[in-house]
Amino acid sequence: MTQWVAAAKKDSIAVQVQQANLDIAEREISKQRAGHYPTVDLVANSGNSKSFGSTALGMLDTDFQNVGIQLNIPIFQGGQVVSRQREAAANRTASQSNLEAARRSAALSASQYYLGVVNGLAQVRALKAALVSSQSALESNKLGYEVGVRINIDVLNAENQVYVTRRDLAKATLDRLLAVWLQSMQAPLPLPPKTALKWLADHGDGHVTRECYEGGYQQTGEGEDPFWQRMYPDFEALTACGAFETLADTVYAPLQHWVNTCIQVVPHPQPDAPERVTPAEGAQA
């Protein structure tokens, strides 16, 4: 959980937004401080003027062009620059407070969602065992009803318990997936899909899973993607916090179970190859 919290405090969207605001506030202070500095400007202008002269020459037509360097040294501006600098410093302090609040909020949310995932996984396992128990109780009551030691209300109660357990199991599974999704909104999860499915298919074989993530001879690993390379550069970094196995079992194990039990791949029969006719047979025909 510690690494989940650290990742949330660093990579959460809310934290990154507040960090950007703090950077802007820092640059605003430098901008306002520059109001005390002298400035040098290159000034150029050109124009034309016409006027009536008092002599016999008549109208005077004058063209002029000026190019120069202008140096401005601010001495006193009524405290405007100082006031803006104080305002920028106050905005920076507020941005620092907002950043710290965003980090604490992200850490709290990450902790809550992590506990939700772990508790949800334990609840799902318990409900699966309860479902097996309730189904066995239903079969036992049906058998007892057939031999006359149970009445129909016992069978109905046992059947009702089965459906109640199925409902609770479905709700717990959905709550667990929702907790994972909420956690992914706080920070990137160590859950590359191809690597997770490979880990489940090979029953936790670390060597095969490592090759799937890091790659091998003439094989591109999923971890070579720039996103995964930035967050988890190797397989050790991916599994360091211990959340990879839990997340793979939470998110992809139900999908793999559904694929294995509900999908059947039926290969199409190969079409019969046409008979080849030799040139001699063709000539006889």
Buried (B, 14 or more C-beta within 10 A) or exposed (E): BEBBBBBBBEBBEBBEEBBEBBEEBBEBBEEBBEBEEEEEEEEEEEEEEEEEEEEEEEEEEEEEEEEEEEEEEEEEEEEEBBEBBEEBBEBBEEBBEBBEEBBEBBBEBBBBBBEBBBBBBEBBEEBBEBBEEBBEBBEBBBEBBEEEEBEEEBBEEBBEBBEEBBEBBEEBBEBBBBBBEBBBBBBBBBBBEEBBBBBBBEEEEEEEBBBBBBBEEEEEBBBEEEEBEEBBEBBEBBBEBEBBBBBBBBBBBBEBEEEEEEEEEEEEEEEEEEEEEEEEEEEEE
